[in-house]
Amino acid sequence: MKYWGIATAVLVFLLYFLGNVILPFILGGAVAYILDPVADRLERAGLSRALSVGVITAVASLIFLIAILLIIPVLIQQTGSLFTFIGNSVQNAPQVVTDLDEWLARTVPALSNNDITIAGSLSDIAAAVQSKGGEFLNKVLSSAMSLINVIVLLVVVPVVAVYLLYDWDNMVAKIDDLLPRDHTTMIRQIAVDIDRTLASFIRGQGTVCLILGVFYAIGLMLVGLQFGLVAGAIAGMLTFIPYVGALTGGLLSIGIALFQFWGPMQNADGELIRQSPDWIRIGIVAVIFGIGQFLEGNFLTPKLVGSSVGLHPVWLIFALSVFGTLFGFVGMLVAVPVAAMIGVLARHAIASYKQGRLYQGFSGQED
């Protein structure tokens, strides 16, 4: 128990005081862990470890180059324009908001007497989004595009990932050789359970997030939805929390669709006439997320993740909140692995407790 306490203290110290320093190593280790099964499969196919790592590096570099040239600039541009769009759209809310304000004024006169309207509230939100959203995006971009961070993301992380991926099996073997002989079987079993949980969640759920993100983005862009790429990316990234990704992305997309397809004002013989809403496109946006949820629940998650994850959504959200608050971005990166480890250790502790004298008492003993 003493050694586990020391290890925990060292981890907390590294995260709290050296978070920015160890960030590239954490990212590189995560990339190596995710790609290790791919390297193992290439080895079983007859390639050497070095050649397997070389093939993976070449493919990953090509995908990264395509993303840098085609996807990321569009994503950044749409994200910046989204704040302006939300502000302008909310300030010029569709007729449904005006109709709802009129209905509330007739139903609840106290609201109109105090100048409380949905349109007014939306205008306040719009002003906040335009002022704070653009400022936040500028800070994020200026921070992300600093020279040090660019070097870390583009150079250090890939180099660390390649070295760790090449030596992954050797590192695992050396760590296994250092295990105390009296507890080797138990520690190996716990390590296998942790690896199974992490593999199911990180690799499996990560693949689900990627597939759904691409599906949402392509579907929304084909419909003609503005900022479809951003909405799809947000929905895909949040898919690892059940229902949160689809709910957030769906509400964002449907909200944009309502403002975009509600029907523009046109001048007809000197009078402004609002065209009827394009309910077909608005409905298609909702259907896209319905199809995504169907695919996730019936095909993607059962096939790619399985039922062995053991990470409850509430526990996951709690871990992300706590580690993010205490250790910032680095804490959020390690929140899922640490939560998985704690969950596995807790299950083993409960199993040991139920086999012990304290739980079974004397009734568990044979006469």
C-alpha positions in Angstrom: 0.0 0.0 0.0 2.9 2.3 0.8 4.3 2.0 -2.8 0.9 2.7 -4.3 0.7 5.8 -2.2 4.1 6.9 -3.4 3.2 6.3 -7.0 0.0 8.4 -6.6 1.9 11.2 -5.0 4.4 11.2 -7.8 1.6 11.3 -10.4 -0.1 14.2 -8.7 3.2 16.1 -8.5 3.9 15.6 -12.2 0.4 16.6 -13.3 0.3 19.7 -11.1 3.8 21.1 -11.4 5.0 19.7 -14.7 1.8 19.5 -16.7 3.0 21.5 -19.7 6.3 19.7 -19.7 4.9 16.2 -19.8 2.1 17.0 -22.1 3.9 15.9 -25.3 4.9 12.6 -23.6 1.4 11.9 -22.5 0.1 12.6 -26.0 2.8 10.5 -27.6 2.2 7.7 -25.2 -1.5 7.8 -26.0 -0.8 7.7 -29.7 1.6 4.8 -29.3 -0.9 2.9 -27.1 -3.7 3.3 -29.7 -1.5 2.2 -32.6 0.2 -0.7 -30.9 -2.4 -3.3 -32.0 -2.0 -2.1 -35.6 1.8 -2.6 -35.4 1.2 -6.1 -33.8 -1.1 -7.1 -36.7 1.5 -5.9 -39.3 4.1 -8.0 -37.5 1.9 -11.0 -37.6 1.5 -10.4 -41.3 5.3 -10.8 -41.7 6.7 -7.3 -41.3 9.4 -6.4 -38.9 8.6 -4.1 -36.0 10.7 -1.3 -37.6 9.0 -1.7 -40.9 5.6 -1.8 -39.2 6.2 1.4 -37.4 7.5 2.9 -40.7 4.3 2.0 -42.5 2.1 3.4 -39.7 4.2 6.6 -39.6 3.9 7.1 -43.4 0.1 6.6 -43.4 -0.4 8.8 -40.3 1.7 11.5 -41.9 -0.3 11.4 -45.1 -3.6 11.7 -43.1 -2.2 14.5 -41.0 -1.0 16.4 -44.1 -4.5 16.1 -45.7 -6.1 17.3 -42.5 -3.7 20.3 -42.3 -4.3 21.3 -45.9 -8.0 20.6 -46.3 -9.9 20.1 -43.1 -8.4 22.2 -40.2 -8.4 25.6 -42.1 -12.1 25.1 -42.9 -12.9 24.0 -39.4 -11.1 27.1 -37.9 -12.8 29.4 -40.4 -16.3 28.0 -39.7 -15.8 28.1 -36.0 -14.9 31.7 -36.1 -17.9 32.5 -38.3 -20.2 30.5 -36.1 -20.0 33.0 -33.3 -21.0 35.8 -35.7 -23.8 33.8 -37.2 -25.3 32.9 -33.8 -25.2 36.5 -32.8 -26.8 37.8 -36.0 -29.3 35.0 -36.1 -30.4 35.3 -32.5 -30.8 39.1 -32.9 -33.0 38.5 -36.0 -34.9 35.7 -34.5 -37.4 33.9 -36.8 -41.1 34.6 -36.7 -41.7 31.7 -34.3 -40.0 33.7 -31.5 -42.2 36.7 -32.2 -45.3 34.5 -32.2 -44.2 32.9 -28.9 -43.6 36.3 -27.3 -47.1 37.4 -28.3 -48.6 34.2 -26.9 -46.7 34.6 -23.6 -47.8 38.2 -23.3 -51.4 37.1 -23.6 -51.0 34.2 -21.3 -48.7 35.7 -18.7 -49.2 39.5 -18.7 -46.6 39.9 -15.9 -43.9 39.1 -18.3 -44.8 41.8 -20.8 -45.3 44.3 -18.0 -41.7 43.8 -16.9 -40.4 43.8 -20.5 -39.4 40.2 -20.3 -39.5 38.6 -23.7 -37.8 35.7 -25.4 -36.5 38.0 -28.2 -35.0 40.3 -25.7 -33.3 37.5 -23.9 -32.0 36.1 -27.1 -30.6 39.5 -28.0 -28.7 39.6 -24.7 -27.3 36.1 -25.5 -26.4 37.2 -29.0 -24.4 40.2 -27.7 -22.6 38.0 -25.2 -21.8 35.4 -27.9 -20.4 38.0 -30.3 -18.3 39.8 -27.7 -17.1 36.9 -25.6 -17.1 34.2 -28.3 -14.8 36.0 -30.7 -12.5 37.0 -27.8 -12.3 33.4 -26.6 -11.6 32.1 -30.1 -8.8 34.7 -30.6 -7.2 33.7 -27.4 -7.4 30.0 -28.2 -6.0 30.5 -31.7 -3.2 32.8 -30.5 -2.2 30.3 -27.8 -2.5 27.3 -30.1 -0.5 29.0 -32.9 2.4 30.0 -30.7 5.8 28.8 -31.8 6.4 26.5 -28.8 3.0 24.8 -29.1 3.5 24.3 -32.8 6.8 22.6 -32.2 5.4 20.4 -29.5 2.4 19.3 -31.5 4.2 18.9 -34.9 7.6 17.6 -33.8 7.9 16.4 -30.2 4.6 14.4 -30.0 5.2 12.4 -33.3 8.8 11.7 -32.3 7.8 10.5 -28.9 5.0 8.4 -30.3 7.3 6.7 -32.9 10.0 5.8 -30.3 7.4 4.5 -27.8 5.6 2.5 -30.5 8.8 0.9 -31.6 9.8 -0.1 -28.1 6.3 -0.8 -26.7 6.6 -4.6 -26.4 10.1 -4.3 -24.9 8.9 -1.8 -22.3 6.0 -4.0 -21.3 8.3 -7.0 -21.0 10.7 -5.0 -18.8 7.9 -3.8 -16.5 6.6 -7.3 -16.3 10.0 -8.5 -15.3 10.1 -6.0 -12.4 6.8 -7.2 -10.8 7.1 -8.8 -7.3 7.0 -12.5 -7.8 4.5 -13.2 -5.0 1.9 -10.9 -6.6 2.7 -11.4 -10.3 -0.5 -13.3 -11.1 -2.8 -10.7 -9.4 -1.0 -7.7 -10.9 -1.1 -9.2 -14.4 -4.8 -9.9 -14.1 -5.4 -6.3 -13.0 -3.3 -5.0 -15.8 -5.2 -7.2 -18.3 -8.5 -5.8 -17.0 -7.3 -2.2 -17.2 -6.0 -2.8 -20.7 -9.2 -4.4 -21.8 -11.2 -1.4 -20.4 -8.9 1.2 -21.9 -8.8 -0.6 -25.3 -12.6 -0.9 -25.3 -13.1 2.7 -24.4 -10.2 4.6 -26.0 -9.7 2.6 -29.1 -13.3 1.5 -29.6 -15.1 4.6 -28.5 -12.5 6.8 -30.3 -13.3 4.9 -33.5 -17.0 5.4 -32.9 -16.5 9.2 -32.3 -14.5 9.4 -35.5 -17.1 7.5 -37.6 -20.0 9.5 -36.3 -18.2 12.8 -36.5 -17.5 12.2 -40.2 -21.0 10.9 -40.8 -22.6 14.0 -39.1 -20.3 16.4 -40.9 -20.8 15.0 -44.4 -24.6 14.6 -43.9 -25.0 18.2 -42.6 -22.9 19.6 -45.4 -24.8 17.7 -48.1 -28.0 19.2 -46.7 -26.5 22.6 -47.2 -26.3 23.5 -43.5 -23.9 26.3 -42.7 -21.2 25.3 -40.2 -22.1 21.6 -40.8 -18.4 20.6 -40.4 -18.2 22.3 -36.9 -21.5 20.8 -35.7 -20.5 17.4 -36.9 -17.0 17.7 -35.2 -18.6 18.8 -31.9 -21.1 15.9 -32.0 -18.4 13.4 -32.9 -16.0 14.6 -30.1 -18.7 14.4 -27.4 -20.0 11.0 -28.5 -17.8 9.3 -25.9 -20.4 10.6 -23.3 -23.6 8.7 -24.1 -26.3 10.9 -25.6 -24.4 14.1 -24.9 -22.8 14.2 -28.3 -26.0 13.6 -30.3 -28.0 15.9 -28.0 -25.4 18.8 -28.2 -24.7 18.4 -31.9 -28.4 17.9 -32.7 -29.6 20.9 -30.8 -26.8 23.1 -32.3 -27.6 21.8 -35.9 -31.3 22.1 -35.6 -31.0 25.6 -34.1 -28.8 26.6 -37.1 -31.2 25.0 -39.5 -34.2 26.9 -38.0 -32.5 30.2 -38.5 -31.0 29.3 -41.9 -34.1 27.6 -43.4 -36.9 29.4 -41.7 -37.6 31.5 -44.7 -36.1 34.8 -45.8 -37.9 38.0 -46.1 -38.6 39.1 -49.7 -39.9 42.3 -51.2 -43.1 41.8 -53.1 -44.7 45.0 -54.5 -43.2 47.1 -51.8 -44.2 44.7 -49.0 -41.9 42.4 -47.0 -43.2 38.9 -47.2 -41.6 36.0 -45.3 -41.3 32.8 -47.3 -42.5 29.5 -45.7 -39.9 27.6 -43.7 -38.1 24.8 -45.5 -39.4 22.0 -43.2 -37.9 19.3 -45.4 -34.3 20.4 -44.8 -34.9 21.1 -41.1 -36.4 17.6 -40.8 -33.5 16.0 -42.7 -31.1 17.6 -40.2 -33.0 15.9 -37.3 -33.2 12.6 -39.2 -29.4 12.7 -39.7 -28.9 12.6 -35.9 -31.6 10.0 -35.5 -29.8 7.8 -38.0 -26.5 8.4 -36.2 -28.0 7.4 -32.8 -29.5 4.2 -34.4 -26.1 3.3 -36.0 -24.3 4.0 -32.7 -26.6 2.0 -30.5 -27.2 -1.0 -32.8 -24.0 -1.4 -34.7 -21.0 0.8 -33.8 -20.9 0.6 -30.0 -21.8 -3.2 -29.8 -19.2 -4.1 -32.4 -16.3 -1.7 -31.6 -16.7 -1.0 -27.9 -18.6 -4.0 -26.5 -20.0 -4.4 -23.0 -16.7 -4.7 -21.0 -16.0 -1.0 -20.6 -17.4 -0.6 -17.1 -17.2 3.2 -17.1 -20.4 4.7 -16.0 -21.2 8.1 -17.8 -21.6 9.9 -14.4 -18.3 8.6 -13.2 -16.7 9.6 -16.5 -18.1 13.2 -16.3 -17.0 13.5 -12.7 -13.5 12.4 -13.5 -13.2 14.8 -16.4 -14.5 17.7 -14.2 -12.2 17.0 -11.3 -9.0 16.3 -13.2 -9.8 19.2 -15.6 -10.3 21.6 -12.7 -7.2 20.4 -10.8 -4.7 19.9 -13.6 -6.1 21.7 -16.6 -5.9 20.2 -20.1 -3.3 17.6 -19.1 -5.7 16.5 -16.4 -8.5 16.0 -18.9 -6.2 13.8 -21.0 -5.4 11.4 -18.2 -8.9 11.5 -16.6 -10.3 8.6 -18.7 -7.3 6.3 -18.1 -7.1 7.1 -14.4 -10.9 6.6 -14.1 -10.7 3.3 -15.8 -7.8 2.2 -13.5 -9.7 3.2 -10.4 -12.8 1.4 -11.7 -10.9 -1.8 -12.3 -9.1 -1.6 -8.9 -12.5 -0.9 -7.2 -14.0 -4.0 -8.8 -11.1 -6.2 -7.7 -11.3 -4.8 -4.2 -15.0 -5.5 -4.0 -14.4 -9.1 -5.3 -11.7 -9.6 -2.7 -14.0 -8.2 0.0 -16.8 -10.5 -0.9 -14.5 -13.5 -0.7 -13.1 -12.4 2.7 -14.1 -13.2 6.3 -15.5 -9.7 6.9 -18.2 -10.1 4.2 -18.9 -13.9 4.5 -18.5 -14.2 8.2 -18.5 -17.7 9.6 -21.4 -18.7 7.4 -18.9 -19.1 4.5 -16.8 -21.6 6.4 -17.4 -25.3 5.9 -18.5 -27.3 9.0 
